[in-house]
């Protein structure tokens, strides 16, 4: 399945407001213009983003990493081409993007009071927000099974809090976790009170998958892994073994 990594959603920038219905995909060409004075710019009130992060703050998520990326629906537009500023009568804050579109939204009570808006140099509805949740657990030679269960539970609570119900219908439950080594020589095993159970490592990314079920909590104590590796939420079901697509 696709990653919440587990890919949660691809939304136009305005869809951070939970009362906006899912809009159609945009295919309008972008305009290479400076931020100020752009004709038909992509705009979102800062109040919507502030509300979103207030919702995030209501949920304990120390064991979940939330990554937010801004990308253009036009594949020819790279993150380096996108400019975003937070603009108000008394506000002018640059919001830089990382090389892969990663964004850190500023928290500003002053910008909220100023009724500031995000303004970009791209056409309206041409930008998408890619929100990804991954386990935030130490990369060590063992991962506590109890911590893995707690991480998945926090991810579920975050999804329920921040994702509109009509998108939640498209999101598979994170009932498993995978460790992807992306190299030869990876090793993985479930540790129990009486020994260990080797986990199969498969696929191009060389990933091991283990189920996340509280029923196993008394027997499965930890997962032994040899670093480096990447932890991701995934789903095991009738048509999926939890391996990457």
C-alpha positions in Angstrom: 0.0 0.0 0.0 1.1 3.6 -0.4 2.7 5.2 2.5 0.7 7.4 5.7 4.2 6.5 5.0 1.0 5.3 5.0 0.4 8.2 2.6 -2.4 10.0 4.2 -3.6 12.3 1.4 -2.9 14.6 -1.4 -4.9 17.8 -0.9 -5.0 21.2 -2.5 -3.5 23.7 -0.1 -7.0 25.0 0.9 -8.1 21.7 2.1 -6.4 22.1 5.5 -9.7 23.6 6.5 -11.9 20.7 7.6 -15.1 22.2 6.2 -13.9 22.3 2.6 -15.1 19.4 0.4 -12.6 17.6 -1.8 -12.1 19.7 -5.0 -11.3 18.5 -8.5 -7.7 18.1 -9.6 -6.3 21.2 -11.2 -4.5 21.2 -14.5 -4.1 24.9 -15.1 -0.6 26.1 -16.1 1.5 27.9 -13.5 2.7 31.4 -13.9 6.4 32.3 -13.1 5.8 35.6 -11.3 6.9 37.1 -8.1 4.8 36.5 -5.0 3.3 40.0 -4.7 0.8 41.0 -7.4 0.3 37.5 -8.8 -2.8 37.1 -10.9 -5.1 34.4 -9.3 -2.6 33.2 -6.7 -3.1 30.2 -4.4 -4.3 31.7 -1.1 -5.2 30.1 2.2 -6.1 32.0 5.4 -3.6 31.5 8.1 -6.5 30.9 10.5 -7.1 27.6 8.7 -3.5 26.4 9.2 -3.5 27.6 12.8 -6.7 25.6 13.5 -5.1 22.6 11.9 -2.1 22.7 14.1 -4.2 23.3 17.1 -6.0 20.1 16.3 -2.6 18.3 16.0 -1.6 19.7 19.4 -4.6 18.1 21.0 -3.3 14.6 20.2 -0.3 13.1 21.9 2.0 12.1 19.1 5.5 11.9 20.5 5.9 8.5 18.8 4.7 9.7 15.4 6.6 12.0 13.0 4.4 14.2 10.8 5.9 15.4 7.6 4.2 18.0 5.5 5.3 18.7 1.9 4.0 21.2 -0.6 4.1 20.1 -4.3 2.7 21.3 -7.5 0.2 19.3 -9.5 2.3 20.4 -12.5 5.2 17.9 -12.5 7.4 20.4 -14.3 7.2 22.8 -11.2 9.9 21.9 -8.7 9.8 22.9 -5.0 12.6 25.4 -5.7 10.1 27.2 -8.1 7.5 27.6 -5.4 7.4 30.7 -3.2 5.2 31.0 -0.2 4.7 34.1 2.1 2.4 34.8 5.0 1.0 38.2 4.2 -1.2 40.6 6.2 -1.5 44.3 6.9 1.3 44.0 9.4 2.7 40.6 8.5 5.2 39.6 5.9 6.9 36.2 6.6 8.7 34.1 4.1 7.8 30.4 4.4 10.7 28.4 2.8 10.4 24.9 1.3 13.0 22.2 1.6 14.5 20.5 -1.4 11.7 18.0 -1.4 9.0 20.5 -0.6 9.1 20.1 3.2 7.4 23.0 4.9 7.5 24.3 8.5 4.5 26.4 9.1 5.2 29.3 11.5 3.2 29.7 14.6 2.3 33.3 15.1 -0.4 34.8 17.3 0.3 38.2 15.7 -0.3 36.8 12.1 -3.5 35.2 13.4 -4.7 38.5 14.8 -3.7 40.2 11.6 -5.8 37.8 9.6 -2.8 37.0 7.4 -3.0 34.7 4.4 -0.6 32.4 2.7 0.2 33.7 -0.8 2.2 31.9 -3.4 3.6 32.5 -6.9 1.5 29.6 -8.2 -2.0 29.5 -9.7 -4.9 28.8 -7.3 -5.6 25.1 -6.7 -2.3 24.1 -8.3 -0.6 23.2 -5.1 -1.0 20.1 -3.0 -0.1 19.2 0.6 1.3 15.8 1.0 1.0 14.8 4.7 2.9 11.7 5.8 2.9 10.0 9.2 5.8 7.6 10.1 6.8 6.0 13.4 9.0 8.2 15.5 11.0 5.5 17.3 14.7 5.2 18.0 16.7 3.5 15.3 18.4 0.9 17.4 19.1 -2.9 17.4 15.7 -3.5 19.1 12.3 -1.8 18.8 10.0 -2.3 21.7 6.8 -4.0 20.6 4.8 -1.9 23.2 6.3 1.3 21.7 5.3 0.1 18.1 1.7 -0.5 19.3 1.6 2.9 20.9 3.0 4.6 17.8 0.3 3.1 15.6 -2.4 4.1 18.1 -1.2 7.7 18.1 -1.2 7.6 14.3 -4.9 6.5 14.3 -5.8 9.3 16.8 -4.1 11.9 14.6 -5.8 10.7 11.5 -9.2 10.9 13.3 -8.4 14.4 14.5 -7.0 16.0 11.4 -8.4 14.2 8.4 -11.9 14.8 7.2 -14.2 11.8 7.3 -14.5 11.5 3.5 -10.7 11.1 3.2 -10.5 8.6 6.2 -12.6 6.2 4.1 -9.6 5.9 1.8 -7.0 5.3 4.5 -6.2 1.7 5.5 -5.7 1.0 9.2 -2.0 1.0 10.2 -2.2 -2.6 11.6 1.4 -3.4 10.8 4.9 -1.9 10.7 7.7 -2.5 8.3 11.4 -2.0 8.6 13.0 -1.3 5.2 16.8 -1.8 5.0 17.2 -0.8 1.3 20.4 -2.8 1.3 21.6 -6.4 1.5 22.4 -8.0 4.8 19.3 -6.8 6.7 18.2 -9.0 9.6 14.9 -8.9 11.5 13.3 -11.1 14.2 10.5 -11.0 16.7 11.7 -11.5 20.2 9.5 -13.5 22.6 10.0 -14.6 26.2 11.1 -18.0 25.0 13.3 -17.1 22.0 12.9 -15.4 18.6 11.1 -15.8 15.3 12.9 -14.7 12.1 11.0 -12.3 9.9 11.2 -12.6 6.1 12.9 -9.8 4.2 11.5 -9.2 0.8 11.2 -6.8 -2.2 13.3 -4.3 -3.9 13.6 -2.2 -0.7 14.4 -5.3 1.4 11.6 -4.8 4.0 10.5 -6.9 7.0 6.8 -6.6 8.0 5.3 -7.4 11.4 1.7 -7.2 12.6 0.6 -4.7 15.2 -1.9 -6.4 17.4 -2.4 -5.9 21.2 -3.2 -9.6 21.4 0.5 -10.3 20.8 1.6 -7.8 23.4 2.2 -10.3 26.1 4.2 -12.7 23.9 6.1 -10.4 21.5 8.5 -8.2 23.5 10.5 -6.5 20.8 11.7 -6.6 17.2 15.4 -7.2 16.6 16.8 -5.2 13.7 20.3 -4.3 12.5 20.6 -0.6 11.6 20.3 1.3 9.5 16.6 0.9 8.4 13.5 3.0 8.0 10.3 2.3 9.9 7.0 2.8 8.2 3.3 2.1 9.0 1.6 -0.3 6.6 -1.4 -2.6 6.4 -1.9 -6.3 6.2 -5.1 -7.5 4.6 -6.7 -9.9 2.1 -4.9 -8.3 -0.8 -1.8 -6.8 0.9 1.2 -8.4 2.7 2.3 -5.0 3.9 5.2 -4.7 1.5 5.8 -1.5 -0.5 3.9 -1.3 -3.8 
